[in-house]
Amino acid sequence: MLRTYKTKDAFLSAVSSALDAQGMPPDLRTPILSGLASADDDLRSENRELDSGGLNLKLGAWIIRDDDLPIFTALNTVAAAVAASLVSGGLAWPLVATALTGLADLCWRAWRKGARLSSVQVAVYGLLKARGPLAVEELARLLAASGQQVPLATLRATLRGLTQIDINTGSLVALAKEDKDHVWQALRI
């Protein structure tokens, strides 16, 4: 089903309601909404500059599709994990909120360009963005500390998968890369 909103505020209110329905606390919801709004603004601007419908955005309207709901669920799960990881690492709340805004921006941007990320991919991408660059073992430790037990083989496969994500244009893009020291970092598309 397609839900169309005439204003950005109505769109963000609907997203906020979806996150609220999943139990996301307001202190996490606010930076997530800020990141989604920022990414959506940038994507709309890019779309106007390219004069292309390639992003499947209807200019003048804001849209939530049923297939957008998994990214909200993943962001809900990951926001709490990333926040807990950053706070336990000694970061002050304003820096945590900034990291969550950046996480939501990157994930929404990738999602709207067609990258259908699983909740594990969003968690890995989010931690790489917030705490990276990271070695696989450190990433596994951070995931475990946030309550997500991901076997190392699955984590390695997830990281490899993030190096080739299919987007709407039919292109493959990298959301993460590994350096010569086997340390991974998040990339922006």
Sequence and secondary structure as in RCSB ss.txt:
>XXXX:A:sequence
MLRTYKTKDAFLSAVSSALDAQGMPPDLRTPILSGLASADDDLRSENRELDSGGLNLKLGAWIIRDDDLPIFTAL
NTVAAAVAASLVSGGLAWPLVATALTGLADLCWRAWRKGARLSSVQVAVYGLLKARGPLAVEELARLLAASGQQV
PLATLRATLRGLTQIDINTGSLVALAKEDKDHVWQALRI
>XXXX:A:secstr
 EEEESSHHHHHHHHHHHHHHTT  HHHHHHHHHHHHHHHHHHHHHHHHHT  TT   TTSEEEEGGGHHHHHHH
HHHHHHHHHHHHHTT  HHHHHHHHHHHHHHHHHHHHTT    HHHHHHHHHHHHH SEEHHHHHHHHHHTT   
 HHHHHHHHHHTTSEE TTS EE SEEE TTSEEEE   
